[in-house]
Amino acid sequence: MRDFFARQDRARAQTRVLVALFALAVALIIPAVYALVRLPMQWEQPLRGASPLPFWEADLFFKVALGTLLLILGGSLYKIRELRAGGPQVARLLGARPIPPDTCDPLERRLRNIAEEMAVAAGMPVPELFLLERERGINAFAAGYGPGDAAVCVTLGALKLLDRDELQGVMAHEYSHLHSGDSRINLHLIGALHGLLLISLAGRTLMHGGTNSRKKGGLVFTGGALYLIGWIGVFMGRIIKAAIARKREELADAAAVQFTRNPLGLASALKKIGALGDGSRLNHPRAMAVEHMFFASNAAPALFGALSTHPPLEERIALLDPAWGGSYPDIAPLPAPEMPRREMKPPRPPLEPVREVSGAAAMAILESIGEPLSRHLERSRELLAGLPAQLREATRQPDSARALLFALLLSRDAKARTSQLSWLREQEPDASPQAQELAGQIESLPAEMPLLLLDLALPGLRGLDAQQRTLLLDRLREFSRRDGRISTFDLALTAAAARLLQPNKPAVAAQFYGIRGVATPCSLVLSLMAHAGEPRQDEARAAFEKGRKILLGPKADIDFLPRADCSPEAFEGALRDLRLCSPLIKKKLLAACLECLTQDGRIRVQEIELFRALAESLDCPVPLWAGSPTMPH
């Protein structure tokens, strides 16, 4: 099994590779532009009868270097700013339209059902789905800085030509990019490469402008020269994309098989691409700028394999289907699937508590982060099949999704519930009746449902504008306080909602590589986990001490905090800081939290869900609990 945190570290290392290759490209372009400026000056001098000028002039080189650098960096920053909305913005730039959460189109509904199953299984919110309805080939991509702005986009050809198993394989491949941080790097890559391409674009503009100028010859020459120089940026861009993207595509194929346990589904999708000839090609003019993001290559095979952003199609198929004979199938559009009639099935009862202290069961939870398996997908299907239709529909519209969040935080204590409902009727009169009705259905469901419903509700909540989201979060926090004593799970659930509704763009590089810089946030989070696992103060302190040793050893300089000192504002602030930690620090902290929760010799499903909500707030998706690998399932 691959390590999620190691992959995150490698993803950050690839960002450093991107910066180094970008700097090399700039270093090659600047002398070329200088030569273009200086050589005409040298040639002009003998024509005037003057002595030739020396080629090198430091002052001129500095001015040319500064101008070129400003042009490239300005272009990169402009593109990065343009993409600040994350994955949905990339999809819209390619002409894609969003697939609504309540779509009735059979093909779109099938895609959304697959997306929901896989997101729930992986322990992540459902990404926004987009359709490239003018593209007849088979392709897809995932993009986003984090869970709140993630998007998966597929072509119309993929919807019409792939069956469910094939489409699921493609979606599993794209989800792997979201888990591993590839999608964040891809957005930075688009921005960086746009700056390198500006030299070529400037040359093309001068060439066209020269046709309407008295100095036609000079402008056309200068534009042509700049255009050629710009190809240094184009060439370096291809190298950068290939260096970063190629290996990740192989890893994403492997992760997709691990998730679905169906290598032939993914292989069959690739075979259909091969049967179409250029079956993954997109026609949109901006497609080449994001070719490194696609499921299959958007370009003709490169003259040099090292410049390809994807492994050869034949190699990918052979790895997935060793018995493949090299022939491609005859394909035709599949009939649209019928909308399934919903039949309520009771979900499997909650799994028994694991009675192991810090052994295989707890370690399995930690090792499963970012690594969903087929058993998690099976559990996801079971839970979704048993989800009441009213709750499922409530996740798909902004107003009902808002009411659902209040329902998730509604106390089961009669006195506290009365106070909460009284406040809700005053502040949210439209949401109050529906929240109360939905809460009645939630109470009878398995413990996994609250976080599952939050992740399902994100597509519906995306219909709220920024001001509405901020107001909703403020009211959710106040609503929780009406409980009198906010539970740790309510804190974690509210924090996860805040992370999804107001996502902060993750830093390009981690800002904290040691515990000392985040000692206070670690102390608060670890204390909360100890209090959640052990209601008695002395036992909570003992649980904290065990977790502290995991985090830093016996001399760890962090303090145990009373429950009263762990306010909602302090908790959310701590999580904001901890999201900027290196993957290794996050891994140690989550391992310490698990140690706190297993202090009493067992870990309950409710405690696992608390851990999953905390991890989701730190951008570390924990798959659904589906039993330990060593336990009968």
SESE-609225 format. One record per residue (C-alpha): x, y, z. Coordinates in steps of 0.2 Angstrom, whole numbers, always signed. Example, Ala and Ser with C-alpha at 12.3 -4.5 7.8 and 13.67 -1.06 7.14 Angstrom:
2
+-------+-------+-------+
|     X |     Y |     Z |
+-------+-------+-------+
|   +62 |   -22 |   +39 |
|   +68 |    -5 |   +36 |
+-------+-------+-------+
***
This chain:
633
+-------+-------+-------+
|     X |     Y |     Z |
+-------+-------+-------+
|    +0 |    +0 |    +0 |
|    +7 |   +17 |    -4 |
|    +8 |   +31 |    +9 |
|    -3 |   +46 |    +7 |
|    +9 |   +57 |   +17 |
|   +24 |   +51 |    +7 |
|   +14 |   +55 |    -9 |
|   +10 |   +73 |    -2 |
|   +29 |   +75 |    +2 |
|   +33 |   +70 |   -16 |
|   +20 |   +82 |   -23 |
|   +28 |   +96 |   -14 |
|   +45 |   +90 |   -20 |
|   +38 |   +91 |   -38 |
|   +33 |  +109 |   -34 |
|   +52 |  +113 |   -31 |
|   +56 |  +104 |   -47 |
|   +43 |  +115 |   -56 |
|   +51 |  +130 |   -49 |
|   +69 |  +124 |   -54 |
|   +64 |  +120 |   -72 |
|   +54 |  +137 |   -73 |
|   +70 |  +146 |   -68 |
|   +80 |  +137 |   -81 |
|   +68 |  +141 |   -94 |
|   +69 |  +159 |   -90 |
|   +88 |  +159 |   -89 |
|   +88 |  +152 |  -107 |
|   +75 |  +165 |  -114 |
|   +83 |  +180 |  -107 |
|  +100 |  +179 |  -117 |
|   +90 |  +175 |  -133 |
|   +79 |  +190 |  -131 |
|   +95 |  +200 |  -127 |
|  +103 |  +194 |  -143 |
|   +88 |  +199 |  -153 |
|   +89 |  +217 |  -146 |
|  +108 |  +219 |  -147 |
|  +112 |  +211 |  -164 |
|  +102 |  +224 |  -174 |
|  +112 |  +238 |  -165 |
|  +128 |  +229 |  -170 |
|  +123 |  +227 |  -188 |
|  +118 |  +245 |  -189 |
|  +134 |  +253 |  -184 |
|  +145 |  +248 |  -199 |
|  +131 |  +254 |  -210 |
|  +134 |  +271 |  -203 |
|  +152 |  +270 |  -205 |
|  +155 |  +268 |  -186 |
|  +165 |  +255 |  -177 |
|  +155 |  +239 |  -172 |
|  +148 |  +239 |  -154 |
|  +153 |  +226 |  -142 |
|  +140 |  +212 |  -140 |
|  +140 |  +213 |  -121 |
|  +133 |  +228 |  -113 |
|  +129 |  +225 |   -95 |
|  +116 |  +240 |   -93 |
|  +106 |  +234 |  -108 |
|  +107 |  +216 |  -103 |
|  +100 |  +221 |   -86 |
|   +85 |  +231 |   -94 |
|   +81 |  +217 |  -106 |
|   +82 |  +204 |   -92 |
|   +71 |  +214 |   -81 |
|   +58 |  +217 |   -94 |
|   +58 |  +199 |   -99 |
|   +56 |  +193 |   -81 |
|   +42 |  +205 |   -78 |
|   +33 |  +199 |   -93 |
|   +35 |  +181 |   -89 |
|   +31 |  +183 |   -70 |
|   +17 |  +195 |   -74 |
|    +9 |  +182 |   -86 |
|   +11 |  +168 |   -73 |
|    +3 |  +178 |   -59 |
|   -11 |  +184 |   -70 |
|   -15 |  +166 |   -75 |
|   -14 |  +160 |   -57 |
|   -26 |  +174 |   -51 |
|   -38 |  +169 |   -65 |
|   -38 |  +151 |   -58 |
|   -40 |  +156 |   -40 |
|   -58 |  +149 |   -40 |
|   -50 |  +132 |   -42 |
|   -56 |  +117 |   -52 |
|   -72 |  +124 |   -58 |
|   -63 |  +139 |   -66 |
|   -53 |  +127 |   -77 |
|   -68 |  +118 |   -82 |
|   -77 |  +134 |   -87 |
|   -62 |  +140 |   -97 |
|   -63 |  +124 |  -108 |
|   -82 |  +127 |  -111 |
|   -89 |  +114 |   -99 |
|  -105 |  +116 |   -90 |
|  -109 |  +111 |   -73 |
|  -120 |   +95 |   -70 |
|  -133 |  +100 |   -57 |
|  -134 |   +89 |   -42 |
|  -153 |   +86 |   -46 |
|  -150 |   +81 |   -64 |
|  -163 |   +70 |   -72 |
|  -153 |   +65 |   -87 |
|  -149 |   +46 |   -86 |
|  -131 |   +48 |   -91 |
|  -128 |   +63 |   -80 |
|  -137 |   +54 |   -66 |
|  -126 |   +39 |   -68 |
|  -110 |   +49 |   -67 |
|  -116 |   +58 |   -52 |
|  -121 |   +42 |   -43 |
|  -103 |   +35 |   -47 |
|   -95 |   +52 |   -40 |
|  -105 |   +51 |   -24 |
|  -101 |   +33 |   -21 |
|   -83 |   +35 |   -23 |
|   -82 |   +52 |   -13 |
|   -91 |   +44 |    +2 |
|   -80 |   +29 |    +1 |
|   -64 |   +39 |    +0 |
|   -70 |   +51 |   +15 |
|   -70 |   +67 |    +4 |
|   -83 |   +79 |    -1 |
|   -92 |   +76 |   -18 |
|   -82 |   +87 |   -31 |
|   -91 |   +98 |   -43 |
|   -95 |   +89 |   -59 |
|   -94 |   +96 |   -77 |
|   -98 |   +90 |   -94 |
|   -88 |   +95 |  -110 |
|  -104 |   +92 |  -121 |
|   -95 |   +97 |  -137 |
|   -81 |   +84 |  -136 |
|   -85 |   +68 |  -144 |
|   -69 |   +59 |  -138 |
|   -66 |   +50 |  -122 |
|   -57 |   +60 |  -109 |
|   -58 |   +68 |   -91 |
|   -48 |   +78 |   -79 |
|   -48 |   +83 |   -61 |
|   -43 |  +100 |   -54 |
|   -43 |  +110 |   -38 |
|   -33 |  +117 |   -24 |
|   -42 |  +108 |   -11 |
|   -58 |   +98 |    -6 |
|   -69 |  +114 |    -7 |
|   -65 |  +119 |   -24 |
|   -62 |  +102 |   -33 |
|   -70 |   +98 |   -49 |
|   -70 |   +83 |   -61 |
|   -74 |   +86 |   -79 |
|   -79 |   +72 |   -92 |
|   -82 |   +73 |  -110 |
|   -99 |   +69 |  -118 |
|   -90 |   +55 |  -127 |
|   -85 |   +47 |  -111 |
|  -103 |   +48 |  -105 |
|  -110 |   +40 |  -121 |
|   -97 |   +27 |  -125 |
|   -91 |   +20 |  -108 |
|  -102 |    +8 |   -98 |
|  -103 |   +10 |   -79 |
|   -87 |    +0 |   -74 |
|   -77 |    +9 |   -87 |
|   -83 |   +26 |   -81 |
|   -80 |   +21 |   -63 |
|   -62 |   +16 |   -68 |
|   -59 |   +33 |   -76 |
|   -67 |   +42 |   -61 |
|   -56 |   +32 |   -49 |
|   -41 |   +38 |   -59 |
|   -46 |   +56 |   -57 |
|   -50 |   +54 |   -38 |
|   -32 |   +48 |   -36 |
|   -26 |   +65 |   -43 |
|   -37 |   +74 |   -30 |
|   -31 |   +63 |   -15 |
|   -12 |   +65 |   -19 |
|   -11 |   +84 |   -22 |
|    -8 |   +82 |   -41 |
|   -23 |   +93 |   -45 |
|   -15 |  +107 |   -35 |
|    +1 |  +106 |   -44 |
|    -7 |  +105 |   -60 |
|   -15 |  +122 |   -57 |
|    +2 |  +130 |   -52 |
|    +9 |  +122 |   -68 |
|    -4 |  +130 |   -79 |
|    +0 |  +147 |   -72 |
|   +19 |  +145 |   -73 |
|   +18 |  +139 |   -91 |
|    +7 |  +153 |   -97 |
|   +21 |  +166 |   -92 |
|   +33 |  +156 |  -103 |
|   +22 |  +156 |  -118 |
|   +19 |  +175 |  -117 |
|   +35 |  +178 |  -127 |
|   +29 |  +167 |  -141 |
|   +12 |  +176 |  -140 |
|   +20 |  +193 |  -140 |
|   +30 |  +188 |  -156 |
|   +14 |  +182 |  -165 |
|    +5 |  +199 |  -160 |
|   +20 |  +209 |  -168 |
|   +19 |  +198 |  -184 |
|    +1 |  +202 |  -186 |
|    +3 |  +220 |  -181 |
|   +17 |  +222 |  -194 |
|    +5 |  +220 |  -209 |
|    -3 |  +237 |  -205 |
|   +13 |  +247 |  -201 |
|   +25 |  +257 |  -212 |
|   +39 |  +247 |  -203 |
|   +31 |  +231 |  -209 |
|   +48 |  +222 |  -212 |
|   +55 |  +227 |  -195 |
|   +40 |  +222 |  -185 |
|   +38 |  +206 |  -195 |
|   +56 |  +201 |  -192 |
|   +56 |  +206 |  -174 |
|   +39 |  +197 |  -171 |
|   +45 |  +181 |  -180 |
|   +61 |  +181 |  -170 |
|   +52 |  +183 |  -154 |
|   +40 |  +169 |  -159 |
|   +55 |  +158 |  -162 |
|   +63 |  +163 |  -146 |
|   +46 |  +159 |  -137 |
|   +48 |  +141 |  -143 |
|   +61 |  +139 |  -130 |
|   +47 |  +142 |  -117 |
|   +35 |  +130 |  -127 |
|   +49 |  +117 |  -127 |
|   +53 |  +119 |  -109 |
|   +35 |  +119 |  -105 |
|   +33 |  +102 |  -113 |
|   +48 |   +96 |  -103 |
|   +41 |  +102 |   -87 |
|   +24 |   +95 |   -90 |
|   +31 |   +78 |   -95 |
|   +43 |   +78 |   -80 |
|   +29 |   +81 |   -68 |
|   +14 |   +72 |   -76 |
|   +20 |   +56 |   -83 |
|   +24 |   +46 |   -68 |
|    +8 |   +52 |   -59 |
|    -2 |   +45 |   -73 |
|    +5 |   +27 |   -69 |
|    +2 |   +29 |   -51 |
|   -16 |   +35 |   -54 |
|   -20 |   +20 |   -64 |
|   -13 |    +9 |   -50 |
|   -23 |   +18 |   -37 |
|   -39 |   +16 |   -48 |
|   -37 |    -2 |   -48 |
|   -34 |    -3 |   -29 |
|   -50 |    +7 |   -27 |
|   -62 |    -2 |   -38 |
|   -53 |   -19 |   -38 |
|   -58 |   -20 |   -57 |
|   -42 |   -17 |   -68 |
|   -52 |   -23 |   -84 |
|   -65 |    -9 |   -82 |
|   -51 |    +4 |   -83 |
|   -42 |    -6 |   -97 |
|   -58 |    -7 |  -107 |
|   -60 |   +12 |  -106 |
|   -42 |   +14 |  -113 |
|   -45 |    +1 |  -127 |
|   -60 |   +11 |  -132 |
|   -49 |   +27 |  -134 |
|   -37 |   +17 |  -144 |
|   -51 |   +11 |  -155 |
|   -56 |   +29 |  -159 |
|   -39 |   +33 |  -166 |
|   -37 |   +50 |  -159 |
|   -51 |   +46 |  -147 |
|   -45 |   +57 |  -132 |
|   -42 |   +72 |  -143 |
|   -51 |   +88 |  -137 |
|   -55 |  +102 |  -150 |
|   -55 |  +117 |  -138 |
|   -41 |  +129 |  -142 |
|   -36 |  +130 |  -124 |
|   -35 |  +111 |  -122 |
|   -16 |  +110 |  -125 |
|   -13 |  +122 |  -110 |
|   -20 |  +109 |   -99 |
|   -15 |   +93 |  -108 |
|    -5 |   +87 |   -93 |
|   -21 |   +86 |   -83 |
|   -31 |   +74 |   -94 |
|   -35 |   +56 |   -91 |
|   -28 |   +52 |  -108 |
|   -16 |   +62 |  -119 |
|   -23 |   +76 |  -129 |
|    -8 |   +77 |  -141 |
|    -1 |   +67 |  -155 |
|   +13 |   +55 |  -149 |
|   +29 |   +66 |  -146 |
|   +44 |   +63 |  -157 |
|   +54 |   +60 |  -141 |
|   +44 |   +49 |  -128 |
|   +52 |   +60 |  -114 |
|   +41 |   +74 |  -120 |
|   +25 |   +65 |  -118 |
|   +14 |   +69 |  -103 |
|    +6 |   +51 |  -103 |
|   +14 |   +34 |  -105 |
|    +9 |   +26 |  -121 |
|    -8 |   +19 |  -122 |
|    -3 |    +2 |  -126 |
|    +9 |    +1 |  -110 |
|    -5 |    +7 |   -99 |
|   -17 |    -6 |  -106 |
|    -4 |   -20 |  -105 |
|    -1 |   -17 |   -87 |
|   -20 |   -17 |   -83 |
|   -24 |   -32 |   -94 |
|    -8 |   -44 |   -97 |
|   -19 |   -55 |  -108 |
|   -23 |   -41 |  -120 |
|   -19 |   -46 |  -138 |
|   -16 |   -29 |  -145 |
|   -33 |   -27 |  -154 |
|   -46 |   -14 |  -151 |
|   -64 |   -17 |  -150 |
|   -78 |   -10 |  -161 |
|   -87 |    +3 |  -152 |
|  -104 |   +12 |  -153 |
|  -114 |   +23 |  -142 |
|  -122 |   +13 |  -128 |
|  -140 |   +15 |  -124 |
|  -144 |   +27 |  -110 |
|  -146 |   +19 |   -94 |
|  -164 |   +18 |   -86 |
|  -166 |   +29 |   -71 |
|  -166 |   +16 |   -57 |
|  -182 |   +14 |   -46 |
|  -176 |   +18 |   -28 |
|  -179 |    +3 |   -17 |
|  -175 |    +6 |    +2 |
|  -163 |    -6 |    +8 |
|  -158 |    -7 |   +27 |
|  -140 |    -2 |   +29 |
|  -129 |   -15 |   +37 |
|  -129 |   -12 |   +56 |
|  -114 |    -2 |   +63 |
|   -98 |   -13 |   +64 |
|   -93 |   -19 |   +82 |
|   -81 |    -9 |   +91 |
|   -63 |   -14 |   +89 |
|   -55 |   -20 |  +105 |
|   -37 |   -16 |  +101 |
|   -27 |    -3 |  +109 |
|   -15 |    +3 |   +96 |
|   -13 |   -12 |   +85 |
|   -18 |   -17 |   +68 |
|   -36 |    -9 |   +68 |
|   -30 |    +9 |   +73 |
|   -15 |    +8 |   +62 |
|   -26 |    +2 |   +48 |
|   -36 |   +18 |   +50 |
|   -20 |   +29 |   +49 |
|   -14 |   +19 |   +34 |
|   -30 |   +20 |   +24 |
|   -29 |   +39 |   +23 |
|   -30 |   +44 |    +5 |
|   -30 |   +26 |    +0 |
|   -48 |   +20 |    -2 |
|   -50 |    +1 |    -6 |
|   -64 |    -9 |   -14 |
|   -71 |   -13 |    +3 |
|   -73 |    +5 |    +7 |
|   -83 |    +7 |   -10 |
|   -94 |    -8 |    -5 |
|   -98 |    +0 |   +12 |
|  -102 |   +16 |    +3 |
|  -114 |    +8 |    -8 |
|  -122 |    -1 |    +7 |
|  -125 |   +16 |   +16 |
|  -131 |   +25 |    +1 |
|  -143 |   +12 |    -3 |
|  -151 |   +13 |   +15 |
|  -151 |   +32 |   +15 |
|  -169 |   +39 |   +15 |
|  -174 |   +47 |    -1 |
|  -179 |   +63 |    +8 |
|  -161 |   +65 |   +15 |
|  -153 |   +61 |    -1 |
|  -164 |   +74 |   -10 |
|  -160 |   +87 |    +4 |
|  -142 |   +87 |    -1 |
|  -145 |   +93 |   -19 |
|  -153 |  +110 |   -17 |
|  -145 |  +125 |    -8 |
|  -160 |  +128 |    +4 |
|  -163 |  +110 |    +9 |
|  -144 |  +108 |   +11 |
|  -143 |  +122 |   +23 |
|  -157 |  +115 |   +33 |
|  -148 |   +98 |   +33 |
|  -133 |  +106 |   +41 |
|  -143 |  +112 |   +56 |
|  -151 |   +95 |   +57 |
|  -134 |   +87 |   +59 |
|  -130 |   +98 |   +74 |
|  -147 |   +97 |   +82 |
|  -145 |   +90 |  +100 |
|  -153 |   +74 |  +106 |
|  -155 |   +81 |  +123 |
|  -173 |   +88 |  +125 |
|  -169 |  +104 |  +134 |
|  -155 |  +109 |  +123 |
|  -165 |  +104 |  +107 |
|  -179 |  +116 |  +113 |
|  -167 |  +130 |  +115 |
|  -159 |  +127 |   +98 |
|  -176 |  +125 |   +89 |
|  -182 |  +141 |   +97 |
|  -167 |  +151 |   +91 |
|  -168 |  +143 |   +73 |
|  -187 |  +148 |   +71 |
|  -182 |  +166 |   +75 |
|  -166 |  +166 |   +64 |
|  -170 |  +154 |   +50 |
|  -189 |  +152 |   +49 |
|  -189 |  +144 |   +32 |
|  -176 |  +131 |   +38 |
|  -183 |  +127 |   +55 |
|  -197 |  +114 |   +50 |
|  -186 |  +105 |   +37 |
|  -172 |  +104 |   +49 |
|  -182 |   +96 |   +63 |
|  -190 |   +84 |   +51 |
|  -173 |   +79 |   +44 |
|  -165 |   +77 |   +61 |
|  -179 |   +64 |   +65 |
|  -173 |   +53 |   +51 |
|  -154 |   +55 |   +55 |
|  -156 |   +49 |   +73 |
|  -160 |   +31 |   +67 |
|  -146 |   +30 |   +55 |
|  -129 |   +22 |   +57 |
|  -115 |   +33 |   +66 |
|  -106 |   +36 |   +49 |
|  -121 |   +46 |   +42 |
|  -118 |   +64 |   +48 |
|  -101 |   +66 |   +40 |
|  -107 |   +56 |   +25 |
|  -122 |   +68 |   +23 |
|  -110 |   +84 |   +25 |
|   -99 |   +77 |   +10 |
|  -115 |   +74 |    +0 |
|  -122 |   +91 |    +3 |
|  -107 |  +101 |    -4 |
|  -113 |  +101 |   -22 |
|  -130 |  +108 |   -16 |
|  -121 |  +121 |    -4 |
|  -111 |  +127 |   -19 |
|  -127 |  +136 |   -25 |
|  -124 |  +149 |   -11 |
|  -114 |  +164 |   -14 |
|   -99 |  +169 |    -3 |
|  -110 |  +181 |    +8 |
|  -123 |  +167 |   +11 |
|  -109 |  +154 |   +15 |
|  -102 |  +166 |   +28 |
|  -118 |  +169 |   +36 |
|  -123 |  +151 |   +36 |
|  -106 |  +147 |   +45 |
|  -109 |  +160 |   +58 |
|  -126 |  +154 |   +62 |
|  -120 |  +136 |   +63 |
|  -108 |  +141 |   +76 |
|  -121 |  +150 |   +86 |
|  -133 |  +136 |   +84 |
|  -121 |  +124 |   +91 |
|  -118 |  +135 |  +106 |
|  -137 |  +134 |  +110 |
|  -133 |  +116 |  +114 |
|  -126 |  +122 |  +131 |
|  -110 |  +111 |  +129 |
|  -104 |  +109 |  +112 |
|   -98 |   +91 |  +109 |
|   -81 |   +87 |  +101 |
|   -90 |   +79 |   +86 |
|  -100 |   +95 |   +83 |
|   -84 |  +105 |   +84 |
|   -76 |   +94 |   +71 |
|   -92 |   +94 |   +60 |
|   -93 |  +113 |   +60 |
|   -74 |  +115 |   +56 |
|   -76 |  +103 |   +42 |
|   -91 |  +113 |   +35 |
|   -80 |  +129 |   +37 |
|   -66 |  +121 |   +27 |
|   -78 |  +116 |   +13 |
|   -88 |  +132 |   +12 |
|   -74 |  +144 |   +14 |
|   -58 |  +135 |    +7 |
|   -42 |  +144 |    +9 |
|   -30 |  +140 |    -5 |
|   -16 |  +129 |    +1 |
|    +1 |  +136 |    +2 |
|   +13 |  +130 |   -12 |
|   +25 |  +124 |    +2 |
|   +22 |  +119 |   +20 |
|   +26 |  +133 |   +32 |
|   +29 |  +122 |   +47 |
|   +41 |  +108 |   +48 |
|   +42 |  +106 |   +66 |
|   +31 |  +105 |   +81 |
|   +38 |  +120 |   +90 |
|   +29 |  +132 |   +77 |
|   +12 |  +124 |   +80 |
|   +14 |  +118 |   +98 |
|    -2 |  +128 |  +104 |
|   -13 |  +121 |   +90 |
|    -7 |  +103 |   +93 |
|   -10 |  +105 |  +111 |
|   -28 |  +110 |  +108 |
|   -32 |   +97 |   +96 |
|   -24 |   +83 |  +106 |
|   -33 |   +89 |  +121 |
|   -50 |   +89 |  +113 |
|   -47 |   +71 |  +106 |
|   -42 |   +66 |  +124 |
|   -58 |   +73 |  +131 |
|   -69 |   +65 |  +118 |
|   -62 |   +48 |  +121 |
|   -62 |   +49 |  +140 |
|   -76 |   +59 |  +149 |
|   -66 |   +59 |  +166 |
|   -53 |   +73 |  +168 |
|   -39 |   +61 |  +175 |
|   -42 |   +48 |  +161 |
|   -42 |   +62 |  +148 |
|   -26 |   +68 |  +154 |
|   -19 |   +50 |  +153 |
|   -25 |   +49 |  +136 |
|   -17 |   +65 |  +131 |
|    +0 |   +59 |  +139 |
|    +0 |   +44 |  +127 |
|    -4 |   +55 |  +112 |
|    +9 |   +67 |  +117 |
|   +23 |   +53 |  +117 |
|   +18 |   +48 |  +100 |
|   +19 |   +66 |   +94 |
|   +35 |   +71 |  +102 |
|   +41 |   +58 |  +114 |
|   +42 |   +60 |  +133 |
|   +49 |   +78 |  +133 |
|   +36 |   +85 |  +122 |
|   +33 |  +103 |  +127 |
|   +14 |  +104 |  +124 |
|    +1 |  +106 |  +138 |
|   -15 |   +97 |  +142 |
|   -30 |  +110 |  +141 |
|   -46 |  +109 |  +151 |
|   -62 |  +106 |  +140 |
|   -68 |  +124 |  +144 |
|   -52 |  +131 |  +135 |
|   -56 |  +122 |  +119 |
|   -68 |  +135 |  +111 |
|   -75 |  +133 |   +93 |
|   -65 |  +149 |   +87 |
|   -49 |  +142 |   +95 |
|   -52 |  +125 |   +87 |
|   -55 |  +132 |   +69 |
|   -40 |  +143 |   +71 |
|   -29 |  +128 |   +76 |
|   -34 |  +119 |   +61 |
|   -30 |  +133 |   +49 |
|   -12 |  +133 |   +56 |
|   -11 |  +114 |   +56 |
|   -16 |  +114 |   +37 |
|    +0 |  +123 |   +34 |
|   +11 |  +109 |   +42 |
|   +22 |   +97 |   +32 |
|   +14 |   +80 |   +29 |
|   +25 |   +72 |   +42 |
|   +19 |   +83 |   +55 |
|    +1 |   +80 |   +50 |
|    +4 |   +61 |   +51 |
|   +11 |   +62 |   +68 |
|    -3 |   +72 |   +75 |
|   -16 |   +61 |   +68 |
|    -7 |   +45 |   +75 |
|    -7 |   +54 |   +92 |
|   -25 |   +58 |   +90 |
|   -29 |   +39 |   +87 |
|   -18 |   +35 |  +102 |
|   -29 |   +46 |  +113 |
|   -45 |   +39 |  +106 |
|   -39 |   +21 |  +110 |
|   -34 |   +24 |  +128 |
|   -49 |   +14 |  +134 |
|   -44 |    -1 |  +124 |
|   -56 |    +1 |  +110 |
|   -61 |   +13 |   +96 |
|   -80 |   +15 |   +93 |
|   -87 |   +19 |   +76 |
|   -92 |   +36 |   +84 |
|   -74 |   +40 |   +88 |
|   -69 |   +34 |   +71 |
|   -81 |   +47 |   +63 |
|   -74 |   +61 |   +75 |
|   -56 |   +56 |   +69 |
|   -62 |   +56 |   +50 |
|   -70 |   +74 |   +53 |
|   -54 |   +80 |   +60 |
|   -43 |   +73 |   +47 |
|   -55 |   +80 |   +33 |
|   -52 |   +97 |   +40 |
|   -34 |   +94 |   +38 |
|   -36 |   +89 |   +20 |
|   -32 |   +71 |   +24 |
|   -47 |   +61 |   +18 |
|   -50 |   +45 |   +29 |
|   -61 |   +32 |   +20 |
|   -76 |   +25 |   +27 |
|   -74 |   +13 |   +41 |
|   -77 |    -4 |   +33 |
|   -69 |   -16 |   +46 |
|   -51 |   -20 |   +50 |
|   -42 |   -30 |   +36 |
|   -39 |   -43 |   +49 |
|   -57 |   -44 |   +54 |
|   -71 |   -53 |   +45 |
|   -81 |   -41 |   +34 |
+-------+-------+-------+
***
